[in-house]
């Protein structure tokens, strides 16, 4: 059975977060890129727009998480935890987070986007144009870079896919260039 059909069957033709039956689509949880049952869920356009654009988040829409957070499916649990964490200053989401239980590895995955961190303590990685970078993004080098400790030079225009973020310094990201994992300074990249 194809993944689309399995997810549609699992979702019963509804958004797995708010139960809407309109404008359904698949959403793969960041930073993952591959669609699997564990990291993909069926969502409606309203939920997806608010997931991807935090500035448009309507807290009342997410009261639906009171039900969906109890889903047995990992992708739904992770998305519910991330949205409740984003909204926790509203009061009621914090109560739901206090009741929610996730296995340790699932909680670790839920935290990979930084959704549960305080804004003051949260590092924000930005490219040379000020665009926010997230784990799993692709960037392109805007300058030739000499790689310390080797004779390699990473050429301008080289695409670096599936970057990872340094959790101690917002100026550093990591990625593979010519098969070698290197640290790159964010001032020299542009998000694709």
C-alpha angles and dihedrals in degrees: 000000000000121000091244091055093045092051092046090051092047091049093045090224093303139103105270090220107042103010094238113154096204131094096358122186139163120262123194114208117244133274089028119087101182117084113234134151090255097055105028130074139176113252137171123242093255093055093044094050091052093044092053097038110044091184090067095051114136106200094203092058089061096058082096087078088077085080105026095051087074092061116132090223119097097218092055092046092050094048092046091051092048094050093045089050091051090052099037093115088068089074103230095067090058089056090054092046089053089056096043121098124196128178111254095253092047091050090049089053091047090054096051093095093052092242093138097050127101113255093238093054096039117104114220116204114206131183125229090281095050094255112147114248124211132191109277095029123130122234137181125221113245095194139031107265126200110220111228115237094022141063091242122120118199104218126227110261094033112141116225112199130200098012122194124215127236106237093206103046126036091205094063130077130166131222145144120270116179089347094305122113108230139172113243128194111235092226088073100051138075123203115246 
